[in-house]
Amino acid sequence: MEREEEKAVQATPTGIAEAAKTTKIQRIILGLALIGAFLGVLDTSIVYTGTVKMAAQLQLNSNALSWVQVSYALTYAGFMLVGGKLGDIYGRKRLFITSLIIFGVGSLAVGAATNALTMISFRAFQGIGAAILAPNCLALLTDTFTGKARQQAIGYYASVIGAGAAVGLVIGGFFATFTSWRVGFYVNGPIALIMVIVAGRDLPTARQQAGKIDWLGTILSILAMTSISYGLDGSPWPIPTILISLFLWVAFIISQAKVSLPTMPLEIFADRERMASYISSLLFSAAGIGFWFYTPQFMQGAFGFSPFLTALGMLPMAVLLFIVAVKAGKLVEHWNNSIVMILGFVVVLLSLVELAMVAHTTNYWLLLIGPLGFAIGFALAFATLATSGLARIRPAVSGAASGVYNTARQFGGALGLAIFAAATAHLTKIADVFGQAMLIGAGLTFIGLVLVVALIVPAEKH
């Protein structure tokens, strides 16, 4: 009965123009998709404020601690391209439920980890679930809603992702201070189980499409991303590992030119603006992960803050980031996409330099200037980079272009953290580590800014 009601609403001329007019099934789908997106982002940021206690309990050195996040980001990036395609072929409902099971089991296993190997391995497994979950959450919304209701649903989706980062910091800090950092992962299990039950009962069984997965390209891309990260941070044979990675990257590119349905169609790189957007997004994410990963450690190590007080100290920045992200579209309407993008890069660059300058102080209010500036610049740059990543793209490959953009963001985080860990491995004082990381982040941001000015601005003018 509810299925017929849903079809009837979608068949009317006005469709579901207002969210208030949605059917019960559509409201359930909206809730499932938003909670799923929230969980994926939450488990990226929930680690940051608990890293100090996590390292102490599991006896993780700086290298192992960085790989707790790198492993999650690598599988998140590597399987994201194929995650949406699997949903197209086998049906959203099946993949949504499967991803929740993987994510939930992985979360419970991470919470129960007893050493570096199990922690890193289970974080990688959890990342696979998040990678399949993320594109299918968005696809559920675009499949279910039309017109203004779709725009509103996607707006909720973007807002939830922004909120997930802020809430993750606070929840992670709260649990690490008053209970255990493990609780932050344990709670995902029951939530995922409830969502599986609801999805199994209420999600419509969508039609499946004929299709083929480029498994060779998927495997090569994952091995290439993992090997270069490992070569930079962790490998006892860094140079041979990086050379192997280069070979894998070449093999991956060649494979994409030969298969009929590639994971990453090479035509999306033919446009200079799109190509610069992907590279700049990677560099920007690499710089950003240094801020997110090291700032909480600095506040706890240098200021003596508890994880929860650290989270509260970063909350103004997280809230500001969310507000600016919501308002970024209006700035683009007043100016244009590239000007807002440049403004974002410049503000982040200056903020990271400011943080490097105050790395040997213990004044929270001086430190806060940098995070507040970072929040503004980060929101402006990411909102506009996404637009450039889809500029002048054929509709037939727009999904692949979106996937490449998101993969570049996730891989940039993994690669950046490997770079930071390798560059600061010889340092012992947290103030020195923090200052060095912020300077490296500023350098990565500057390179991205040069690409924006040299390639994106001229392309946008034409």
Salt bridges, closest charged atoms under 4 A:
GLU2 OE2 - LYS24 NZ 3.61
ASP88 OD1 - ARG92 NH2 2.32
ASP143 OD2 - ARG92 NE 3.05
ASP202 OD2 - ARG201 NH2 2.70
GLU267 OE1 - ARG394 NH2 2.88
ASP271 OD2 - ARG392 NE 2.89
GLU273 OE1 - ARG392 NH2 2.68
ASP432 OD1 - HIS360 NE2 2.79
